[in-house]
Amino acid sequence: MESHLNQLFDYNFYCNKELILQAKDVVDYPESCKRLFSHILNVHHLWNAAMLGEASEYTQWQIHAIEDWEDIHYNNQRTTFGLLRNTEDLSKRINYTTEKGNTYTTEYKDVLFHIINHSTHHRGQLLVELRKHNVEPLELEYIIYKR
Protein backbone atom coordinates (compact mmCIF):
# COMPACT_ATOMS: atom_id res chain seq x y z
CA MET A 1 0.00 0.00 0.00
CA GLU A 2 2.74 2.46 0.97
CA SER A 3 4.64 1.80 -2.26
CA HIS A 4 1.54 2.45 -4.36
CA LEU A 5 0.75 5.65 -2.44
CA ASN A 6 4.33 6.82 -3.00
CA GLN A 7 3.88 6.28 -6.74
CA LEU A 8 0.60 8.17 -6.74
CA PHE A 9 2.14 11.08 -4.84
CA ASP A 10 5.04 11.12 -7.33
CA TYR A 11 2.44 11.39 -10.09
CA ASN A 12 0.56 14.10 -8.18
CA PHE A 13 3.80 16.03 -7.72
CA TYR A 14 4.62 15.76 -11.41
CA CYS A 15 1.17 16.97 -12.53
CA ASN A 16 1.11 19.91 -10.17
CA LYS A 17 4.67 20.87 -11.07
CA GLU A 18 3.78 20.89 -14.77
CA LEU A 19 0.73 23.09 -14.10
CA ILE A 20 2.85 25.50 -12.06
CA LEU A 21 5.36 25.80 -14.90
CA GLN A 22 2.55 26.37 -17.39
CA ALA A 23 0.91 29.01 -15.18
CA LYS A 24 4.17 30.94 -15.00
CA ASP A 25 4.25 31.08 -18.83
CA VAL A 26 0.65 32.21 -19.38
CA VAL A 27 0.38 36.01 -19.52
CA ASP A 28 -3.17 36.36 -18.20
CA TYR A 29 -3.64 33.21 -16.19
CA PRO A 30 -7.39 32.89 -15.49
CA GLU A 31 -8.58 33.76 -11.99
CA SER A 32 -10.80 30.66 -11.96
CA CYS A 33 -7.66 28.55 -12.47
CA LYS A 34 -5.77 30.37 -9.73
CA ARG A 35 -8.67 29.62 -7.41
CA LEU A 36 -8.80 25.92 -8.34
CA PHE A 37 -5.07 25.34 -8.11
CA SER A 38 -4.79 27.20 -4.82
CA HIS A 39 -7.61 24.99 -3.53
CA ILE A 40 -5.70 21.86 -4.56
CA LEU A 41 -2.67 23.08 -2.63
CA ASN A 42 -4.70 24.19 0.38
CA VAL A 43 -6.59 20.92 0.79
CA HIS A 44 -3.38 18.90 0.54
CA HIS A 45 -1.92 21.14 3.25
CA LEU A 46 -5.07 20.87 5.40
CA TRP A 47 -4.99 17.07 5.36
CA ASN A 48 -1.27 16.96 6.13
CA ALA A 49 -1.88 19.24 9.11
CA ALA A 50 -4.79 17.07 10.28
CA MET A 51 -2.67 13.92 10.14
CA LEU A 52 0.09 15.67 12.09
CA GLY A 53 -2.38 17.03 14.63
CA GLU A 54 -1.42 20.61 13.74
CA ALA A 55 -3.36 23.72 12.82
CA SER A 56 -3.46 24.58 9.14
CA GLU A 57 -1.86 27.74 7.80
CA TYR A 58 -4.44 27.96 5.01
CA THR A 59 -8.17 27.81 4.49
CA GLN A 60 -9.76 25.66 1.77
CA TRP A 61 -10.37 28.45 -0.73
CA GLN A 62 -7.54 30.84 0.11
CA ILE A 63 -5.98 32.11 -3.12
CA HIS A 64 -2.19 32.20 -3.44
CA ALA A 65 -0.01 34.08 -5.89
CA ILE A 66 1.39 31.88 -8.66
CA GLU A 67 4.88 32.76 -7.41
CA ASP A 68 4.08 31.00 -4.10
CA TRP A 69 2.66 27.80 -5.57
CA GLU A 70 5.96 26.00 -6.01
CA ASP A 71 7.00 26.39 -2.36
CA ILE A 72 3.58 25.37 -1.04
CA HIS A 73 3.51 22.37 -3.39
CA TYR A 74 7.02 21.27 -2.42
CA ASN A 75 6.24 21.58 1.31
CA ASN A 76 3.02 19.59 0.87
CA GLN A 77 4.87 16.81 -0.91
CA ARG A 78 7.76 16.75 1.56
CA THR A 79 5.33 16.58 4.48
CA THR A 80 3.29 13.78 2.90
CA PHE A 81 6.36 11.69 2.16
CA GLY A 82 7.47 12.23 5.76
CA LEU A 83 4.10 10.97 6.95
CA LEU A 84 4.36 7.92 4.70
CA ARG A 85 7.89 7.13 5.92
CA ASN A 86 7.08 7.60 9.61
CA THR A 87 3.67 5.95 9.85
CA GLU A 88 4.02 2.26 10.61
CA ASP A 89 0.33 1.50 10.22
CA LEU A 90 -1.63 3.24 7.46
CA SER A 91 -4.85 1.97 9.03
CA LYS A 92 -4.16 4.38 11.89
CA ARG A 93 -7.17 6.65 12.30
CA ILE A 94 -7.38 10.40 12.68
CA ASN A 95 -10.21 12.45 14.09
CA TYR A 96 -11.05 15.69 12.34
CA THR A 97 -13.79 18.27 12.16
CA THR A 98 -15.02 19.70 8.86
CA GLU A 99 -15.62 23.39 8.25
CA LYS A 100 -19.33 22.61 8.77
CA GLY A 101 -18.54 21.35 12.27
CA ASN A 102 -19.07 17.63 11.61
CA THR A 103 -16.62 15.27 13.31
CA TYR A 104 -15.30 12.13 11.60
CA THR A 105 -12.67 9.44 12.00
CA THR A 106 -10.83 8.17 8.92
CA GLU A 107 -7.84 5.91 8.26
CA TYR A 108 -4.61 7.51 7.04
CA LYS A 109 -4.59 5.44 3.85
CA ASP A 110 -8.04 6.77 2.94
CA VAL A 111 -7.06 10.37 3.67
CA LEU A 112 -3.92 9.96 1.58
CA PHE A 113 -5.87 8.51 -1.33
CA HIS A 114 -8.42 11.31 -0.96
CA ILE A 115 -5.65 13.90 -1.40
CA ILE A 116 -4.70 12.28 -4.73
CA ASN A 117 -8.29 11.87 -5.88
CA HIS A 118 -9.24 15.41 -4.86
CA SER A 119 -6.25 16.84 -6.71
CA THR A 120 -7.06 14.86 -9.86
CA HIS A 121 -10.70 15.98 -9.74
CA HIS A 122 -9.84 19.66 -9.54
CA ARG A 123 -6.99 19.42 -12.07
CA GLY A 124 -9.60 18.16 -14.53
CA GLN A 125 -11.76 21.20 -13.81
CA LEU A 126 -8.72 23.45 -14.17
CA LEU A 127 -7.85 21.97 -17.57
CA VAL A 128 -11.39 22.63 -18.81
CA GLU A 129 -11.11 26.22 -17.59
CA LEU A 130 -7.78 26.67 -19.38
CA ARG A 131 -9.30 25.47 -22.65
CA LYS A 132 -12.17 27.97 -22.21
CA HIS A 133 -9.48 30.69 -22.01
CA ASN A 134 -7.67 29.45 -25.13
CA VAL A 135 -4.82 27.83 -23.22
CA GLU A 136 -3.98 24.34 -24.46
CA PRO A 137 -4.37 21.93 -21.53
CA LEU A 138 -1.49 19.64 -20.66
CA GLU A 139 -1.76 15.87 -21.05
CA LEU A 140 -1.63 14.74 -17.45
CA GLU A 141 -3.21 11.30 -17.61
CA TYR A 142 -1.60 8.69 -15.33
CA ILE A 143 -0.96 6.25 -18.17
CA ILE A 144 0.98 8.92 -20.10
CA TYR A 145 2.99 9.70 -16.96
CA LYS A 146 3.88 6.00 -16.55
CA ARG A 147 5.14 5.59 -20.15
VOLUM-930539 format. One line per 10 residues: their letters; for each residue y, z negated, x of N, C-alpha, C. Coordinates in nm, 3 decimals, always signed. Example, Ala and Ser with C-alpha at 12.3 -4.5 7.8 and 13.67 -1.06 7.14 Angstrom:
BEGIN
AS = -0.569,-0.780,+1.319,-0.450,-0.780,+1.230,-0.330,-0.780,+1.320  -0.225,-0.708,+1.285,-0.106,-0.714,+1.367,+0.003,-0.787,+1.290
This chain:
BEGIN
MESHLNQLFD = -0.120,+0.000,+0.082,+0.000,+0.000,+0.000,+0.126,+0.000,+0.087  +0.127,-0.088,+0.189,+0.246,-0.097,+0.274,+0.272,+0.035,+0.347  +0.167,+0.099,+0.395,+0.180,+0.226,+0.464,+0.241,+0.333,+0.372  +0.192,+0.338,+0.249,+0.245,+0.436,+0.154,+0.392,+0.405,+0.121  +0.425,+0.281,+0.101,+0.565,+0.244,+0.075,+0.654,+0.281,+0.193  +0.605,+0.259,+0.314,+0.682,+0.300,+0.433,+0.710,+0.449,+0.431  +0.609,+0.530,+0.396,+0.628,+0.674,+0.388,+0.730,+0.711,+0.281  +0.722,+0.645,+0.168,+0.817,+0.674,+0.060,+0.959,+0.634,+0.099  +0.974,+0.523,+0.170,+1.108,+0.484,+0.214,+1.159,+0.576,+0.325  +1.070,+0.630,+0.407,+1.112,+0.733,+0.504,+1.167,+0.854,+0.429
YNFYCNKELI = +1.096,+0.896,+0.327,+1.139,+1.009,+0.244,+1.273,+0.978,+0.177  +1.285,+0.861,+0.120,+1.410,+0.818,+0.056,+1.526,+0.822,+0.155  +1.499,+0.772,+0.277,+1.603,+0.772,+0.380,+1.646,+0.914,+0.414  +1.548,+1.001,+0.431,+1.576,+1.141,+0.462,+1.663,+1.206,+0.353  +1.623,+1.192,+0.228,+1.697,+1.253,+0.117,+1.840,+1.203,+0.111  +1.856,+1.073,+0.119,+1.991,+1.017,+0.111,+2.075,+1.059,+0.230  +2.015,+1.064,+0.347,+2.087,+1.107,+0.467,+2.136,+1.251,+0.452  +2.050,+1.338,+0.399,+2.089,+1.477,+0.378,+2.205,+1.487,+0.278  +2.200,+1.408,+0.172,+2.309,+1.410,+0.073,+2.439,+1.357,+0.132  +2.430,+1.259,+0.219,+2.550,+1.206,+0.285,+2.612,+1.314,+0.373
LQAKDVVDYP = +2.529,+1.383,+0.450,+2.580,+1.490,+0.536,+2.644,+1.600,+0.453  +2.581,+1.636,+0.342,+2.637,+1.739,+0.255,+2.770,+1.693,+0.197  +2.778,+1.569,+0.152,+2.901,+1.518,+0.091,+3.017,+1.523,+0.189  +2.990,+1.497,+0.316,+3.094,+1.500,+0.417,+3.149,+1.642,+0.439  +3.068,+1.744,+0.405,+3.108,+1.883,+0.425,+3.175,+1.946,+0.304  +3.163,+1.882,+0.187,+3.221,+1.938,+0.065,+3.366,+1.890,+0.053  +3.459,+1.985,+0.040,+3.601,+1.952,+0.038,+3.638,+1.861,-0.079  +3.605,+1.901,-0.199,+3.636,+1.820,-0.317,+3.506,+1.769,-0.379  +3.448,+1.672,-0.315,+3.321,+1.619,-0.364,+3.345,+1.556,-0.501  +3.265,+1.595,-0.602,+3.289,+1.549,-0.739,+3.282,+1.397,-0.754
ESCKRLFSHI = +3.372,+1.343,-0.831,+3.376,+1.199,-0.858,+3.246,+1.152,-0.923  +3.191,+1.234,-1.013,+3.066,+1.196,-1.080,+2.954,+1.178,-0.977  +2.957,+1.258,-0.871,+2.855,+1.247,-0.766,+2.880,+1.125,-0.678  +3.006,+1.095,-0.652,+3.037,+0.973,-0.577,+2.986,+0.851,-0.653  +3.005,+0.853,-0.783,+2.962,+0.741,-0.867,+2.810,+0.728,-0.864  +2.738,+0.839,-0.880,+2.592,+0.834,-0.880,+2.535,+0.791,-0.745  +2.590,+0.847,-0.637,+2.534,+0.811,-0.507,+2.567,+0.667,-0.470  +2.686,+0.623,-0.502,+2.720,+0.482,-0.479,+2.625,+0.391,-0.557  +2.592,+0.431,-0.679,+2.499,+0.353,-0.761,+2.361,+0.345,-0.696  +2.315,+0.456,-0.641,+2.186,+0.456,-0.570,+2.189,+0.353,-0.458
LNVHHLWNAA = +2.296,+0.357,-0.379,+2.308,+0.263,-0.267,+2.319,+0.119,-0.315  +2.397,+0.097,-0.419,+2.419,-0.038,-0.470,+2.291,-0.101,-0.523  +2.214,-0.024,-0.600,+2.092,-0.079,-0.659,+1.990,-0.110,-0.551  +1.980,-0.025,-0.451,+1.890,-0.054,-0.338,+1.932,-0.187,-0.274  +2.061,-0.201,-0.251,+2.114,-0.325,-0.192,+2.087,-0.447,-0.282  +2.109,-0.431,-0.412,+2.087,-0.540,-0.507,+1.942,-0.589,-0.504  +1.848,-0.496,-0.501,+1.707,-0.536,-0.499,+1.671,-0.600,-0.367  +1.722,-0.548,-0.256,+1.696,-0.613,-0.127,+1.745,-0.757,-0.131  +1.866,-0.776,-0.181,+1.924,-0.911,-0.188,+1.838,-1.001,-0.276  +1.791,-0.948,-0.389,+1.707,-1.028,-0.479,+1.578,-1.071,-0.410
MLGEASEYTQ = +1.516,-0.980,-0.335,+1.392,-1.014,-0.267,+1.414,-1.114,-0.155  +1.534,-1.113,-0.097,+1.567,-1.209,+0.009,+1.622,-1.340,-0.046  +1.646,-1.344,-0.177,+1.703,-1.463,-0.238,+1.850,-1.482,-0.203  +1.919,-1.371,-0.180,+2.061,-1.374,-0.142,+2.148,-1.315,-0.253  +2.276,-1.344,-0.245,+2.372,-1.282,-0.336,+2.402,-1.141,-0.288  +2.425,-1.051,-0.380,+2.458,-0.914,-0.346,+2.606,-0.901,-0.310  +2.634,-0.810,-0.219,+2.774,-0.780,-0.186,+2.834,-0.680,-0.284  +2.749,-0.609,-0.358,+2.796,-0.501,-0.444,+2.751,-0.522,-0.588  +2.823,-0.456,-0.678,+2.781,-0.449,-0.817,+2.712,-0.314,-0.839  +2.643,-0.299,-0.951,+2.566,-0.177,-0.976,+2.649,-0.050,-0.968
WQIHAIEDWE = +2.768,-0.051,-1.024,+2.845,+0.073,-1.037,+2.970,+0.074,-0.948  +2.973,-0.010,-0.849,+3.084,-0.011,-0.754,+3.085,+0.122,-0.678  +3.202,+0.183,-0.666,+3.211,+0.312,-0.598,+3.258,+0.290,-0.454  +3.188,+0.355,-0.362,+3.220,+0.344,-0.219,+3.276,+0.477,-0.169  +3.358,+0.469,-0.068,+3.408,+0.589,-0.001,+3.292,+0.658,+0.071  +3.294,+0.789,+0.072,+3.188,+0.866,+0.139,+3.172,+0.820,+0.284  +3.280,+0.785,+0.348,+3.276,+0.741,+0.488,+3.193,+0.613,+0.506  +3.175,+0.536,+0.400,+3.100,+0.410,+0.408,+2.952,+0.426,+0.372  +2.916,+0.539,+0.314,+2.780,+0.557,+0.266,+2.675,+0.543,+0.375  +2.701,+0.601,+0.490,+2.600,+0.601,+0.596,+2.564,+0.459,+0.640
DIHYNNQRTT = +2.665,+0.374,+0.658,+2.639,+0.236,+0.700,+2.564,+0.158,+0.592  +2.605,+0.174,+0.467,+2.537,+0.104,+0.358,+2.392,+0.151,+0.350  +2.372,+0.282,+0.359,+2.237,+0.339,+0.351,+2.150,+0.288,+0.466  +2.203,+0.290,+0.586,+2.127,+0.242,+0.702,+2.090,+0.094,+0.685  +2.184,+0.013,+0.642,+2.158,-0.131,+0.624,+2.054,-0.154,+0.514  +2.061,-0.076,+0.406,+1.959,-0.087,+0.302,+1.820,-0.059,+0.359  +1.810,+0.050,+0.432,+1.681,+0.091,+0.487,+1.628,-0.012,+0.586  +1.715,-0.056,+0.675,+1.675,-0.156,+0.776,+1.625,-0.283,+0.708  +1.697,-0.327,+0.605,+1.658,-0.448,+0.533,+1.524,-0.429,+0.463  +1.504,-0.315,+0.399,+1.378,-0.290,+0.329,+1.261,-0.287,+0.426
FGLLRNTEDL = +1.277,-0.220,+0.539,+1.169,-0.216,+0.636,+1.141,-0.355,+0.691  +1.244,-0.437,+0.707,+1.223,-0.576,+0.747,+1.143,-0.652,+0.644  +1.174,-0.631,+0.517,+1.097,-0.695,+0.410,+0.951,-0.650,+0.413  +0.929,-0.521,+0.431,+0.792,-0.470,+0.436,+0.714,-0.528,+0.555  +0.779,-0.538,+0.669,+0.713,-0.592,+0.789,+0.682,-0.741,+0.775  +0.770,-0.814,+0.708,+0.760,-0.961,+0.708,+0.700,-1.020,+0.581  +0.657,-0.936,+0.489,+0.595,-0.985,+0.367,+0.445,-0.962,+0.378  +0.371,-1.072,+0.387,+0.226,-1.061,+0.402,+0.157,-1.015,+0.274  +0.213,-1.052,+0.161,+0.150,-1.022,+0.033,+0.249,-0.953,-0.059  +0.231,-0.822,-0.079,+0.324,-0.746,-0.163,+0.308,-0.776,-0.312
SKRINYTTEK = +0.208,-0.859,-0.346,+0.197,-0.903,-0.485,+0.279,-1.031,-0.508  +0.345,-1.076,-0.402,+0.438,-1.189,-0.416,+0.539,-1.155,-0.525  +0.577,-1.254,-0.602,+0.665,-1.230,-0.717,+0.805,-1.286,-0.689  +0.903,-1.217,-0.743,+1.040,-1.268,-0.738,+1.091,-1.287,-0.880  +1.176,-1.386,-0.895,+1.245,-1.409,-1.021,+1.386,-1.353,-1.006  +1.433,-1.288,-1.109,+1.569,-1.234,-1.105,+1.626,-1.229,-1.245  +1.756,-1.222,-1.251,+1.827,-1.216,-1.379,+1.908,-1.087,-1.381  +1.896,-1.011,-1.489,+1.970,-0.886,-1.502,+2.117,-0.914,-1.535  +2.198,-0.810,-1.527,+2.339,-0.825,-1.562,+2.358,-0.866,-1.708  +2.256,-0.839,-1.791,+2.261,-0.877,-1.933,+2.219,-1.022,-1.953
GNTYTTEYKD = +2.174,-1.088,-1.845,+2.135,-1.227,-1.854,+1.988,-1.251,-1.881  +1.908,-1.146,-1.886,+1.763,-1.161,-1.907,+1.695,-1.195,-1.775  +1.599,-1.288,-1.781,+1.527,-1.331,-1.662,+1.387,-1.272,-1.662  +1.344,-1.222,-1.545,+1.213,-1.160,-1.530,+1.150,-1.203,-1.399  +1.020,-1.180,-1.390,+0.944,-1.200,-1.267,+0.868,-1.070,-1.240  +0.879,-1.020,-1.118,+0.817,-0.892,-1.083,+0.761,-0.900,-0.941  +0.651,-0.830,-0.917,+0.591,-0.826,-0.784,+0.676,-0.741,-0.690  +0.677,-0.779,-0.562,+0.751,-0.704,-0.461,+0.716,-0.556,-0.463  +0.585,-0.525,-0.466,+0.544,-0.385,-0.459,+0.604,-0.304,-0.573  +0.619,-0.365,-0.691,+0.677,-0.294,-0.804,+0.828,-0.278,-0.789
VLFHIINHST = +0.893,-0.378,-0.733,+1.037,-0.367,-0.706,+1.060,-0.258,-0.602  +0.980,-0.258,-0.498,+0.996,-0.158,-0.392,+0.975,-0.016,-0.446  +0.871,+0.001,-0.529,+0.851,+0.133,-0.587,+0.966,+0.169,-0.681  +1.017,+0.071,-0.753,+1.131,+0.096,-0.842,+1.251,+0.148,-0.763  +1.277,+0.093,-0.647,+1.390,+0.140,-0.565,+1.374,+0.290,-0.537  +1.255,+0.331,-0.498,+1.228,+0.473,-0.470,+1.246,+0.556,-0.596  +1.183,+0.513,-0.704,+1.187,+0.588,-0.829,+1.330,+0.598,-0.883  +1.402,+0.489,-0.878,+1.541,+0.486,-0.924,+1.626,+0.583,-0.843  +1.608,+0.582,-0.712,+1.684,+0.671,-0.625,+1.653,+0.817,-0.657  +1.526,+0.849,-0.675,+1.486,+0.986,-0.706,+1.546,+1.031,-0.839
HHRGQLLVEL = +1.541,+0.944,-0.938,+1.598,+0.974,-1.070,+1.746,+1.011,-1.059  +1.822,+0.928,-0.992,+1.966,+0.954,-0.984,+2.001,+1.066,-0.887  +1.918,+1.090,-0.785,+1.942,+1.207,-0.699,+1.927,+1.334,-0.781  +1.831,+1.337,-0.871,+1.816,+1.453,-0.960,+1.941,+1.475,-1.043  +1.995,+1.369,-1.099,+2.120,+1.381,-1.176,+2.233,+1.431,-1.087  +2.239,+1.378,-0.966,+2.345,+1.417,-0.872,+2.336,+1.566,-0.838  +2.215,+1.616,-0.817,+2.197,+1.757,-0.785,+2.241,+1.847,-0.900  +2.216,+1.805,-1.022,+2.263,+1.881,-1.139,+2.416,+1.881,-1.141  +2.476,+1.768,-1.115,+2.622,+1.759,-1.111,+2.682,+1.849,-1.002  +2.618,+1.851,-0.886,+2.667,+1.938,-0.778,+2.666,+2.084,-0.821
RKHNVEPLEL = +2.557,+2.126,-0.883,+2.547,+2.265,-0.930,+2.658,+2.296,-1.030  +2.689,+2.203,-1.119,+2.797,+2.221,-1.217,+2.932,+2.242,-1.146  +2.945,+2.188,-1.025,+3.069,+2.201,-0.948,+3.057,+2.306,-0.838  +2.963,+2.399,-0.858,+2.945,+2.513,-0.767,+2.909,+2.473,-0.624  +2.836,+2.363,-0.612,+2.783,+2.322,-0.482,+2.632,+2.340,-0.489  +2.578,+2.418,-0.398,+2.434,+2.446,-0.398,+2.357,+2.318,-0.368  +2.270,+2.277,-0.460,+2.193,+2.153,-0.437,+2.091,+2.172,-0.326  +2.064,+2.065,-0.255,+1.964,+2.066,-0.149,+1.824,+2.063,-0.208  +1.727,+2.115,-0.135,+1.587,+2.105,-0.176,+1.531,+1.975,-0.121  +1.515,+1.878,-0.208,+1.474,+1.745,-0.163,+1.339,+1.701,-0.220
EYIIYKR = +1.259,+1.795,-0.265,+1.130,+1.761,-0.321,+1.040,+1.699,-0.213  +0.958,+1.605,-0.254,+0.869,+1.533,-0.160,+0.777,+1.628,-0.087  +0.721,+1.725,-0.158,+0.625,+1.817,-0.096,+0.692,+1.899,+0.015  +0.817,+1.936,-0.004,+0.892,+2.010,+0.098,+0.915,+1.920,+0.218  +0.949,+1.794,+0.191,+0.970,+1.696,+0.299,+0.843,+1.679,+0.382  +0.726,+1.679,+0.318,+0.600,+1.655,+0.388,+0.551,+1.778,+0.466  +0.608,+1.895,+0.444,+0.559,+2.015,+0.514,+0.587,+2.010,+0.662
